[in-house]
Amino acid sequence: MKRRNIFAATAALAVVGCGLWLALRPRGGEQIRLETAPVSRIALSNSVTATGTVEPVTQVEIGTQVSGIIARLYADYNDRVHAGQLIAEMDKETLQAELESSEAQLASSKTEYDYQTKNFARTRGLHEKELVSDAEYDEALYLYEKARNAYLQSQAAMVKVKRNLGYATITSPIDGVVISRAVEEGQTVAAGFSTPTLFTIAADLTQMQVVADVDEADIGQVSEGQRVAFSVDAYPDDTFEGVVEQVRLEATVESNVVTYEVVITAPNPDLKLKPGMTANVTVFTLEKEDAPAIPTRALRFVPDEELLARIDLRLGAAAGEHCPGLREVWIRRGDELLPRLVETGAVSGDMTEILEGLSEGDTVVTGLAVARPEVAASAPERSPFMPQRPGSNKR
């Protein structure tokens, strides 16, 4: 029992001694370093990336307003056509029969109208002389107006039938290239509810455009006239150039993601770009050469007088009243830190453009670094009060 009490007392004394040693052991001095950066002239650039689709600038879908059978096709894929050129004809037999029927109806209506006109003129003259009754006059007027309306209706029907017959002859409205043909000869097209598309013609494939979908978080940086570079998977080694031509206001929502369409010009003199290609777009929203700039973190630096005193630095006089739009930075002059109010411009990455307030060559403070000396890792420190294992002192 006595030996056990002696061992417990020795262990407690060792723990207390270890704690005192850890609390009172000497510490290495902290190293404080002032971090600075010069005002330098650099190229600032920002960009927005998106994907889009290559499309012709002018693309016309050609259809027909009448139903029927496609009798002849005079144009095919990739054919060059001119404005007014015949590209398709529909079967006109039914339309021709309708025209002949309308002509006959028009002739009959005209005959009836001419007869009733003469009859009404005769009856009106007799009625003015009180040789016929009012009832006979009213009946003659009724028959006249009825014949006139029927004649006008036949004339309108005639115009419609002739127009439909003209629609059976399909011509190209523009000069261009046929990029799509949706029908074959002998195929029946129905125009009852919507106009069926027969051909799609692109005006000029040497002038293309890219319609890119830009995320709502980036659209505020995009504006007309900005330079654009894009690539397509078909030519991975080629970079195509363009310019933002239009930023469309209509939003597109898909899977809760809001995007806006941006139209980009895409000159295509070599005809490498083809309609429907996917373009990987980079819009350069900021491009400035030789702009004075400083690290952005210099604008967030707040001096600590206590730490600065430990490296023999002091703070200078205040920079004055803060004006709206101006921000404060600190520059070093000898053993003194002086505040400066600056006007900032564009931000690119971790650099900010300085418009006014600093001169080239000024050194701005970006931060204070506090470093502690590393503890040697050769052997763990051991308290002198801790008992050692048997044989640990053997060499």
C-alpha positions as a LaTeX table, in Angstrom:
\begin{tabular}{lrrr}
\hline
Residue & $x$ (\AA) & $y$ (\AA) & $z$ (\AA) \\
\hline
Met1 & 0.00 & 0.00 & 0.00 \\
Lys2 & 2.87 & 2.39 & 0.88 \\
Arg3 & 4.59 & 1.76 & $-2.47$ \\
Arg4 & 1.33 & 2.45 & $-4.28$ \\
Asn5 & 0.87 & 5.81 & $-2.56$ \\
Ile6 & 4.47 & 6.79 & $-3.39$ \\
Phe7 & 3.92 & 5.95 & $-7.09$ \\
Ala8 & 0.67 & 7.97 & $-7.23$ \\
Ala9 & 2.34 & 10.99 & $-5.65$ \\
Thr10 & 5.24 & 10.79 & $-8.10$ \\
Ala11 & 2.85 & 10.65 & $-11.08$ \\
Ala12 & 0.84 & 13.67 & $-9.87$ \\
Leu13 & 4.03 & 15.65 & $-9.36$ \\
Ala14 & 5.15 & 14.79 & $-12.90$ \\
Val15 & 1.84 & 15.99 & $-14.42$ \\
Val16 & 1.98 & 19.29 & $-12.52$ \\
Gly17 & 5.60 & 19.83 & $-13.52$ \\
Cys18 & 4.85 & 19.10 & $-17.20$ \\
Gly19 & 2.04 & 21.66 & $-17.19$ \\
Leu20 & 4.23 & 24.32 & $-15.64$ \\
Trp21 & 6.98 & 23.66 & $-18.14$ \\
Leu22 & 4.61 & 23.92 & $-21.13$ \\
Ala23 & 3.16 & 27.17 & $-19.76$ \\
Leu24 & 6.44 & 28.81 & $-18.92$ \\
Arg25 & 8.71 & 27.57 & $-21.71$ \\
Pro26 & 10.24 & 30.34 & $-23.87$ \\
Arg27 & 8.56 & 31.12 & $-27.24$ \\
Gly28 & 10.29 & 32.22 & $-30.43$ \\
Gly29 & 9.60 & 35.78 & $-31.58$ \\
Glu30 & 6.91 & 36.38 & $-34.24$ \\
Gln31 & 8.09 & 37.73 & $-37.59$ \\
Ile32 & 5.96 & 40.54 & $-39.06$ \\
Arg33 & 6.33 & 41.41 & $-42.74$ \\
Leu34 & 4.75 & 44.30 & $-44.64$ \\
Glu35 & 3.46 & 43.15 & $-48.03$ \\
Thr36 & 3.50 & 45.74 & $-50.82$ \\
Ala37 & 3.02 & 45.97 & $-54.56$ \\
Pro38 & 3.86 & 48.72 & $-57.07$ \\
Val39 & 1.38 & 50.51 & $-59.30$ \\
Ser40 & 2.05 & 48.86 & $-62.65$ \\
Arg41 & 0.68 & 49.11 & $-66.15$ \\
Ile42 & $-0.85$ & 45.87 & $-67.39$ \\
Ala43 & $-3.39$ & 44.59 & $-69.91$ \\
Leu44 & $-6.81$ & 44.12 & $-68.30$ \\
Ser45 & $-9.28$ & 41.68 & $-69.81$ \\
Asn46 & $-12.52$ & 40.01 & $-68.80$ \\
Ser47 & $-14.61$ & 37.58 & $-70.80$ \\
Val48 & $-17.91$ & 35.71 & $-70.73$ \\
Thr49 & $-18.28$ & 32.22 & $-72.16$ \\
Ala50 & $-21.39$ & 30.70 & $-73.72$ \\
Thr51 & $-22.53$ & 28.24 & $-76.35$ \\
Gly52 & $-24.54$ & 29.07 & $-79.43$ \\
Thr53 & $-25.68$ & 27.93 & $-82.84$ \\
Val54 & $-24.41$ & 29.05 & $-86.24$ \\
Glu55 & $-27.25$ & 30.36 & $-88.40$ \\
Pro56 & $-27.61$ & 32.22 & $-91.72$ \\
Val57 & $-28.24$ & 35.93 & $-91.33$ \\
Thr58 & $-31.30$ & 35.74 & $-93.62$ \\
Gln59 & $-33.21$ & 32.48 & $-93.82$ \\
Val60 & $-36.60$ & 32.10 & $-95.51$ \\
Glu61 & $-38.99$ & 29.19 & $-95.17$ \\
Ile62 & $-41.04$ & 28.77 & $-98.34$ \\
Gly63 & $-44.45$ & 27.15 & $-98.15$ \\
Thr64 & $-47.79$ & 27.07 & $-99.93$ \\
Gln65 & $-51.22$ & 28.38 & $-98.99$ \\
Val66 & $-53.16$ & 25.78 & $-100.98$ \\
Ser67 & $-53.55$ & 22.06 & $-100.50$ \\
Gly68 & $-52.71$ & 19.62 & $-103.24$ \\
Ile69 & $-50.13$ & 17.31 & $-104.76$ \\
Ile70 & $-46.56$ & 18.36 & $-105.55$ \\
Ala71 & $-46.33$ & 17.86 & $-109.32$ \\
Arg72 & $-42.78$ & 19.06 & $-110.06$ \\
Leu73 & $-39.68$ & 20.07 & $-108.10$ \\
Tyr74 & $-37.08$ & 22.24 & $-109.82$ \\
Ala75 & $-34.64$ & 22.77 & $-106.91$ \\
Asp76 & $-32.75$ & 20.46 & $-104.58$ \\
Tyr77 & $-30.37$ & 20.65 & $-101.61$ \\
Asn78 & $-27.46$ & 23.10 & $-102.02$ \\
Asp79 & $-28.83$ & 24.52 & $-105.30$ \\
Arg80 & $-28.30$ & 28.23 & $-105.86$ \\
Val81 & $-31.52$ & 30.00 & $-106.78$ \\
His82 & $-32.45$ & 33.54 & $-107.77$ \\
Ala83 & $-35.39$ & 35.72 & $-106.80$ \\
Gly84 & $-38.40$ & 34.80 & $-108.94$ \\
Gln85 & $-36.95$ & 31.46 & $-110.07$ \\
Leu86 & $-39.47$ & 28.60 & $-110.36$ \\
Ile87 & $-38.61$ & 25.96 & $-107.76$ \\
Ala88 & $-41.81$ & 23.84 & $-107.53$ \\
Glu89 & $-45.26$ & 23.36 & $-109.06$ \\
Met90 & $-48.39$ & 21.83 & $-107.61$ \\
Asp91 & $-51.01$ & 19.88 & $-109.53$ \\
Lys92 & $-53.29$ & 22.54 & $-111.03$ \\
Glu93 & $-56.10$ & 20.39 & $-112.40$ \\
Thr94 & $-58.43$ & 20.90 & $-109.43$ \\
Leu95 & $-57.57$ & 24.58 & $-109.16$ \\
Gln96 & $-58.14$ & 25.05 & $-112.89$ \\
Ala97 & $-61.57$ & 23.43 & $-112.57$ \\
Glu98 & $-62.41$ & 25.77 & $-109.71$ \\
Leu99 & $-61.34$ & 28.70 & $-111.88$ \\
Glu100 & $-63.61$ & 27.64 & $-114.73$ \\
Ser101 & $-66.51$ & 27.17 & $-112.32$ \\
Ser102 & $-65.91$ & 30.63 & $-110.85$ \\
Glu103 & $-65.78$ & 32.15 & $-114.33$ \\
Ala104 & $-69.14$ & 30.58 & $-115.19$ \\
Gln105 & $-70.66$ & 31.74 & $-111.93$ \\
Leu106 & $-69.32$ & 35.23 & $-112.53$ \\
Ala107 & $-70.82$ & 35.33 & $-116.02$ \\
Ser108 & $-74.21$ & 34.16 & $-114.72$ \\
Ser109 & $-74.15$ & 36.72 & $-111.93$ \\
Lys110 & $-73.30$ & 39.47 & $-114.39$ \\
Thr111 & $-76.17$ & 38.50 & $-116.68$ \\
Glu112 & $-78.62$ & 38.52 & $-113.80$ \\
Tyr113 & $-77.22$ & 41.80 & $-112.54$ \\
Asp114 & $-77.54$ & 43.45 & $-115.97$ \\
Tyr115 & $-81.15$ & 42.25 & $-116.31$ \\
Gln116 & $-82.16$ & 43.42 & $-112.85$ \\
Thr117 & $-80.46$ & 46.76 & $-113.42$ \\
Lys118 & $-82.54$ & 47.41 & $-116.53$ \\
Asn119 & $-85.70$ & 46.14 & $-114.85$ \\
Phe120 & $-85.16$ & 48.36 & $-111.81$ \\
Ala121 & $-84.53$ & 51.42 & $-114.02$ \\
Arg122 & $-87.74$ & 50.77 & $-115.92$ \\
Thr123 & $-89.79$ & 50.21 & $-112.77$ \\
Arg124 & $-88.36$ & 53.31 & $-111.09$ \\
Gly125 & $-89.39$ & 55.45 & $-114.08$ \\
Leu126 & $-92.91$ & 54.10 & $-113.99$ \\
His127 & $-93.07$ & 54.55 & $-110.22$ \\
Glu128 & $-92.09$ & 58.20 & $-110.56$ \\
Lys129 & $-95.05$ & 58.61 & $-112.90$ \\
Glu130 & $-97.25$ & 56.74 & $-110.43$ \\
Leu131 & $-97.94$ & 54.00 & $-112.99$ \\
Val132 & $-96.81$ & 51.15 & $-110.71$ \\
Ser133 & $-97.44$ & 50.52 & $-107.05$ \\
Asp134 & $-94.98$ & 50.92 & $-104.23$ \\
Ala135 & $-94.94$ & 47.13 & $-103.75$ \\
Glu136 & $-93.83$ & 46.56 & $-107.34$ \\
Tyr137 & $-91.13$ & 49.21 & $-106.95$ \\
Asp138 & $-89.86$ & 47.67 & $-103.69$ \\
Glu139 & $-89.70$ & 44.21 & $-105.29$ \\
Ala140 & $-87.72$ & 45.54 & $-108.28$ \\
Leu141 & $-85.30$ & 47.30 & $-105.89$ \\
Tyr142 & $-84.89$ & 44.10 & $-103.85$ \\
Leu143 & $-84.12$ & 41.98 & $-106.91$ \\
Tyr144 & $-81.66$ & 44.59 & $-108.20$ \\
Glu145 & $-79.70$ & 44.77 & $-104.93$ \\
Lys146 & $-79.69$ & 40.99 & $-104.61$ \\
Ala147 & $-78.29$ & 40.60 & $-108.13$ \\
Arg148 & $-75.68$ & 43.27 & $-107.49$ \\
Asn149 & $-74.48$ & 41.60 & $-104.28$ \\
Ala150 & $-74.31$ & 38.21 & $-106.00$ \\
Tyr151 & $-72.24$ & 39.74 & $-108.79$ \\
Leu152 & $-69.82$ & 41.34 & $-106.30$ \\
Gln153 & $-69.53$ & 38.04 & $-104.45$ \\
Ser154 & $-68.69$ & 36.22 & $-107.69$ \\
Gln155 & $-66.02$ & 38.80 & $-108.46$ \\
Ala156 & $-64.39$ & 38.27 & $-105.04$ \\
Ala157 & $-64.52$ & 34.50 & $-105.46$ \\
Met158 & $-62.87$ & 34.89 & $-108.83$ \\
Val159 & $-60.00$ & 36.86 & $-107.30$ \\
Lys160 & $-59.52$ & 34.17 & $-104.64$ \\
Val161 & $-59.48$ & 31.31 & $-107.15$ \\
Lys162 & $-56.98$ & 33.09 & $-109.37$ \\
Arg163 & $-54.76$ & 33.79 & $-106.35$ \\
Asn164 & $-54.89$ & 30.14 & $-105.30$ \\
Leu165 & $-53.98$ & 29.09 & $-108.82$ \\
Gly166 & $-51.00$ & 31.44 & $-108.63$ \\
Tyr167 & $-49.94$ & 29.89 & $-105.32$ \\
Ala168 & $-49.63$ & 26.56 & $-107.10$ \\
Thr169 & $-46.56$ & 27.98 & $-108.86$ \\
Ile170 & $-43.85$ & 28.36 & $-106.21$ \\
Thr171 & $-40.92$ & 30.69 & $-106.80$ \\
Ser172 & $-37.94$ & 31.78 & $-104.71$ \\
Pro173 & $-38.43$ & 35.16 & $-103.00$ \\
Ile174 & $-34.68$ & 35.80 & $-102.61$ \\
Asp175 & $-31.28$ & 34.98 & $-104.06$ \\
Gly176 & $-29.71$ & 32.23 & $-102.00$ \\
Val177 & $-28.92$ & 28.57 & $-101.43$ \\
Val178 & $-31.41$ & 25.79 & $-100.73$ \\
Ile179 & $-30.44$ & 24.31 & $-97.35$ \\
Ser180 & $-33.57$ & 22.23 & $-96.82$ \\
Arg181 & $-36.19$ & 20.48 & $-98.98$ \\
Ala182 & $-39.09$ & 18.95 & $-97.06$ \\
Val183 & $-41.21$ & 17.41 & $-99.86$ \\
Glu184 & $-40.97$ & 14.97 & $-102.75$ \\
Glu185 & $-42.77$ & 14.87 & $-106.08$ \\
Gly186 & $-46.19$ & 13.28 & $-105.71$ \\
Gln187 & $-46.46$ & 14.17 & $-102.02$ \\
Thr188 & $-49.73$ & 15.67 & $-100.82$ \\
Val189 & $-49.52$ & 18.81 & $-98.72$ \\
Ala190 & $-52.41$ & 20.12 & $-96.63$ \\
Ala191 & $-52.63$ & 23.81 & $-95.84$ \\
Gly192 & $-55.86$ & 23.68 & $-93.85$ \\
Phe193 & $-54.48$ & 24.69 & $-90.45$ \\
Ser194 & $-50.89$ & 25.79 & $-91.08$ \\
Thr195 & $-48.65$ & 26.59 & $-94.01$ \\
Pro196 & $-46.49$ & 23.54 & $-94.80$ \\
Thr197 & $-42.79$ & 24.30 & $-95.38$ \\
Leu198 & $-41.45$ & 23.09 & $-98.71$ \\
Phe199 & $-37.99$ & 24.69 & $-98.86$ \\
Thr200 & $-35.65$ & 26.64 & $-96.60$ \\
Ile201 & $-33.40$ & 29.09 & $-98.42$ \\
Ala202 & $-30.44$ & 30.96 & $-96.91$ \\
Ala203 & $-29.62$ & 34.29 & $-98.51$ \\
Asp204 & $-25.81$ & 34.43 & $-98.22$ \\
Leu205 & $-23.70$ & 31.76 & $-96.52$ \\
Thr206 & $-20.61$ & 33.98 & $-96.59$ \\
Gln207 & $-22.25$ & 36.11 & $-93.87$ \\
Met208 & $-23.37$ & 33.99 & $-90.95$ \\
Gln209 & $-24.36$ & 34.74 & $-87.36$ \\
Val210 & $-24.08$ & 32.95 & $-84.04$ \\
Val211 & $-27.03$ & 33.05 & $-81.66$ \\
Ala212 & $-25.53$ & 32.39 & $-78.21$ \\
Asp213 & $-27.37$ & 31.77 & $-74.94$ \\
Val214 & $-25.75$ & 33.89 & $-72.22$ \\
Asp215 & $-26.52$ & 33.24 & $-68.56$ \\
Glu216 & $-28.44$ & 35.94 & $-66.68$ \\
Ala217 & $-25.50$ & 36.39 & $-64.29$ \\
Asp218 & $-23.25$ & 37.44 & $-67.21$ \\
Ile219 & $-25.63$ & 39.28 & $-69.52$ \\
Gly220 & $-25.07$ & 42.60 & $-67.71$ \\
Gln221 & $-21.47$ & 42.64 & $-68.94$ \\
Val222 & $-22.37$ & 42.04 & $-72.60$ \\
Ser223 & $-23.08$ & 44.95 & $-74.93$ \\
Glu224 & $-23.14$ & 45.66 & $-78.65$ \\
Gly225 & $-19.80$ & 46.12 & $-80.39$ \\
Gln226 & $-17.75$ & 43.83 & $-78.14$ \\
Arg227 & $-15.22$ & 41.51 & $-79.76$ \\
Val228 & $-16.02$ & 37.81 & $-79.87$ \\
Ala229 & $-13.92$ & 34.72 & $-80.55$ \\
Phe230 & $-15.53$ & 31.32 & $-81.08$ \\
Ser231 & $-14.70$ & 27.84 & $-82.25$ \\
Val232 & $-16.63$ & 24.89 & $-83.67$ \\
Asp233 & $-15.97$ & 21.21 & $-83.17$ \\
Ala234 & $-15.51$ & 20.65 & $-86.92$ \\
Tyr235 & $-12.38$ & 22.87 & $-86.93$ \\
Pro236 & $-10.85$ & 22.63 & $-83.43$ \\
Asp237 & $-7.65$ & 24.39 & $-84.50$ \\
Asp238 & $-9.41$ & 27.40 & $-86.04$ \\
Thr239 & $-10.62$ & 30.46 & $-84.15$ \\
Phe240 & $-13.33$ & 32.57 & $-85.75$ \\
Glu241 & $-13.84$ & 36.25 & $-84.98$ \\
Gly242 & $-17.06$ & 38.21 & $-84.66$ \\
Val243 & $-18.75$ & 41.18 & $-83.00$ \\
Val244 & $-21.79$ & 41.38 & $-80.74$ \\
Glu245 & $-24.52$ & 42.76 & $-82.96$ \\
Gln246 & $-27.60$ & 42.50 & $-80.74$ \\
Val247 & $-28.51$ & 41.62 & $-77.16$ \\
Arg248 & $-32.11$ & 40.41 & $-77.22$ \\
Leu249 & $-34.39$ & 41.34 & $-74.33$ \\
Glu250 & $-36.54$ & 38.21 & $-74.33$ \\
Ala251 & $-35.55$ & 35.72 & $-71.64$ \\
Thr252 & $-35.51$ & 31.96 & $-72.17$ \\
Val253 & $-36.19$ & 29.75 & $-69.13$ \\
Glu254 & $-35.19$ & 26.10 & $-69.28$ \\
Ser255 & $-34.88$ & 23.89 & $-66.17$ \\
Asn256 & $-35.09$ & 27.07 & $-64.02$ \\
Val257 & $-32.03$ & 28.49 & $-65.84$ \\
Val258 & $-32.57$ & 31.95 & $-67.36$ \\
Thr259 & $-30.59$ & 32.88 & $-70.47$ \\
Tyr260 & $-30.68$ & 35.67 & $-73.04$ \\
Glu261 & $-29.92$ & 35.42 & $-76.74$ \\
Val262 & $-26.92$ & 37.35 & $-78.04$ \\
Val263 & $-26.53$ & 37.69 & $-81.81$ \\
Ile264 & $-22.91$ & 37.69 & $-83.04$ \\
Thr265 & $-21.73$ & 38.43 & $-86.57$ \\
Ala266 & $-19.68$ & 35.63 & $-88.12$ \\
Pro267 & $-18.01$ & 36.37 & $-91.48$ \\
Asn268 & $-17.66$ & 33.12 & $-93.42$ \\
Pro269 & $-15.65$ & 33.80 & $-96.60$ \\
Asp270 & $-14.27$ & 30.22 & $-96.75$ \\
Leu271 & $-17.74$ & 28.69 & $-96.18$ \\
Lys272 & $-16.35$ & 26.61 & $-93.31$ \\
Leu273 & $-19.23$ & 27.52 & $-91.02$ \\
Lys274 & $-22.39$ & 25.59 & $-91.78$ \\
Pro275 & $-25.91$ & 26.20 & $-90.47$ \\
Gly276 & $-26.63$ & 24.36 & $-87.24$ \\
Met277 & $-23.03$ & 24.04 & $-85.99$ \\
Thr278 & $-22.48$ & 24.45 & $-82.24$ \\
Ala279 & $-20.17$ & 27.35 & $-81.38$ \\
Asn280 & $-18.16$ & 27.74 & $-78.18$ \\
Val281 & $-18.25$ & 31.50 & $-77.68$ \\
Thr282 & $-16.00$ & 33.86 & $-75.72$ \\
Val283 & $-17.24$ & 37.46 & $-75.47$ \\
Phe284 & $-14.49$ & 39.90 & $-74.42$ \\
Thr285 & $-16.38$ & 42.23 & $-72.11$ \\
Leu286 & $-13.25$ & 44.15 & $-71.07$ \\
Glu287 & $-10.07$ & 44.85 & $-73.04$ \\
Lys288 & $-7.69$ & 47.57 & $-71.86$ \\
Glu289 & $-4.03$ & 47.84 & $-72.74$ \\
Asp290 & $-1.41$ & 49.58 & $-70.59$ \\
Ala291 & $-3.80$ & 50.38 & $-67.75$ \\
Pro292 & $-2.42$ & 51.39 & $-64.30$ \\
Ala293 & $-3.54$ & 48.78 & $-61.78$ \\
Ile294 & $-2.93$ & 47.48 & $-58.26$ \\
Pro295 & $-3.87$ & 44.23 & $-56.50$ \\
Thr296 & $-7.51$ & 44.35 & $-55.41$ \\
Arg297 & $-6.64$ & 43.33 & $-51.86$ \\
Ala298 & $-4.82$ & 46.67 & $-51.41$ \\
Leu299 & $-8.29$ & 48.28 & $-51.36$ \\
Arg300 & $-9.28$ & 46.07 & $-48.43$ \\
Phe301 & $-6.17$ & 46.67 & $-46.29$ \\
Val302 & $-6.82$ & 48.17 & $-42.84$ \\
Pro303 & $-3.61$ & 49.09 & $-40.92$ \\
Asp304 & $-2.97$ & 47.81 & $-37.39$ \\
Glu305 & $-0.96$ & 50.43 & $-35.47$ \\
Glu306 & 0.19 & 47.95 & $-32.84$ \\
Leu307 & 1.65 & 45.55 & $-35.38$ \\
Leu308 & 3.16 & 48.36 & $-37.43$ \\
Ala309 & 4.92 & 49.74 & $-34.34$ \\
Arg310 & 6.66 & 46.41 & $-33.86$ \\
Ile311 & 8.36 & 46.84 & $-37.24$ \\
Asp312 & 9.11 & 50.53 & $-36.67$ \\
Leu313 & 6.36 & 51.90 & $-38.95$ \\
Arg314 & 3.80 & 54.56 & $-38.14$ \\
Leu315 & 0.64 & 55.92 & $-39.72$ \\
Gly316 & 0.55 & 59.28 & $-41.48$ \\
Ala317 & $-2.20$ & 61.89 & $-41.51$ \\
Ala318 & $-5.67$ & 60.98 & $-42.72$ \\
Ala319 & $-6.41$ & 61.29 & $-46.43$ \\
Gly320 & $-9.28$ & 63.68 & $-45.85$ \\
Glu321 & $-13.02$ & 63.38 & $-46.19$ \\
His322 & $-14.22$ & 60.35 & $-48.12$ \\
Cys323 & $-16.02$ & 61.32 & $-51.30$ \\
Pro324 & $-18.65$ & 59.09 & $-52.93$ \\
Gly325 & $-17.04$ & 56.72 & $-55.40$ \\
Leu326 & $-13.51$ & 57.04 & $-53.93$ \\
Arg327 & $-11.73$ & 54.28 & $-52.01$ \\
Glu328 & $-8.77$ & 54.35 & $-49.63$ \\
Val329 & $-5.39$ & 52.70 & $-50.11$ \\
Trp330 & $-2.14$ & 53.01 & $-48.17$ \\
Ile331 & 1.27 & 53.75 & $-49.65$ \\
Arg332 & 4.69 & 53.52 & $-47.99$ \\
Arg333 & 6.95 & 56.53 & $-47.68$ \\
Gly334 & 10.06 & 55.60 & $-45.71$ \\
Asp335 & 8.96 & 54.49 & $-42.25$ \\
Glu336 & 5.49 & 55.95 & $-42.68$ \\
Leu337 & 2.21 & 54.64 & $-44.20$ \\
Leu338 & 0.16 & 57.34 & $-45.90$ \\
Pro339 & $-3.51$ & 57.02 & $-46.97$ \\
Arg340 & $-4.59$ & 57.94 & $-50.50$ \\
Leu341 & $-8.10$ & 58.28 & $-51.93$ \\
Val342 & $-8.30$ & 56.71 & $-55.37$ \\
Glu343 & $-10.88$ & 56.35 & $-58.11$ \\
Thr344 & $-11.10$ & 52.78 & $-59.34$ \\
Gly345 & $-12.07$ & 51.49 & $-62.75$ \\
Ala346 & $-12.36$ & 48.04 & $-64.25$ \\
Val347 & $-11.64$ & 44.88 & $-62.28$ \\
Ser348 & $-9.88$ & 41.94 & $-63.92$ \\
Gly349 & $-9.16$ & 38.89 & $-61.81$ \\
Asp350 & $-7.25$ & 40.04 & $-58.72$ \\
Met351 & $-6.25$ & 43.40 & $-60.25$ \\
Thr352 & $-8.14$ & 46.71 & $-60.18$ \\
Glu353 & $-7.60$ & 49.65 & $-62.52$ \\
Ile354 & $-6.73$ & 52.99 & $-60.90$ \\
Leu355 & $-8.12$ & 56.01 & $-62.72$ \\
Glu356 & $-6.96$ & 58.74 & $-60.32$ \\
Gly357 & $-5.12$ & 59.11 & $-57.01$ \\
Leu358 & $-1.88$ & 57.20 & $-57.63$ \\
Ser359 & 1.13 & 57.61 & $-59.86$ \\
Glu360 & 3.10 & 54.93 & $-61.63$ \\
Gly361 & 5.84 & 53.70 & $-59.31$ \\
Asp362 & 3.91 & 54.29 & $-56.06$ \\
Thr363 & 4.04 & 51.33 & $-53.71$ \\
Val364 & 0.75 & 50.32 & $-52.11$ \\
Val365 & 0.39 & 48.15 & $-49.03$ \\
Thr366 & $-1.50$ & 44.92 & $-49.64$ \\
Gly367 & $-1.31$ & 43.36 & $-46.17$ \\
Leu368 & 0.58 & 42.42 & $-43.02$ \\
Ala369 & 1.97 & 38.89 & $-42.79$ \\
Val370 & 2.60 & 37.48 & $-39.30$ \\
Ala371 & 4.80 & 34.35 & $-39.31$ \\
Arg372 & 5.84 & 32.19 & $-36.36$ \\
Pro373 & 9.15 & 30.28 & $-36.39$ \\
Glu374 & 8.72 & 26.60 & $-37.10$ \\
Val375 & 9.46 & 24.14 & $-34.29$ \\
Ala376 & 12.29 & 21.68 & $-35.07$ \\
Ala377 & 10.82 & 18.35 & $-35.97$ \\
Ser378 & 13.91 & 16.22 & $-35.27$ \\
Ala379 & 12.71 & 14.86 & $-31.89$ \\
Pro380 & 9.63 & 15.55 & $-29.80$ \\
Glu381 & 10.14 & 17.80 & $-26.78$ \\
Arg382 & 10.04 & 15.98 & $-23.46$ \\
Ser383 & 9.43 & 17.46 & $-20.05$ \\
Pro384 & 12.35 & 17.04 & $-17.65$ \\
Phe385 & 9.86 & 16.08 & $-14.96$ \\
Met386 & 8.50 & 13.11 & $-16.93$ \\
Pro387 & 9.98 & 9.73 & $-15.93$ \\
Gln388 & 11.99 & 8.07 & $-18.68$ \\
Arg389 & 11.63 & 4.56 & $-19.87$ \\
Pro390 & 14.20 & 2.09 & $-18.59$ \\
Gly391 & 17.21 & 1.92 & $-20.89$ \\
Ser392 & 16.37 & 5.19 & $-22.73$ \\
Asn393 & 19.68 & 6.75 & $-21.66$ \\
Lys394 & 21.70 & 3.97 & $-23.07$ \\
Arg395 & 23.91 & 4.91 & $-25.97$ \\
\hline
\end{tabular}
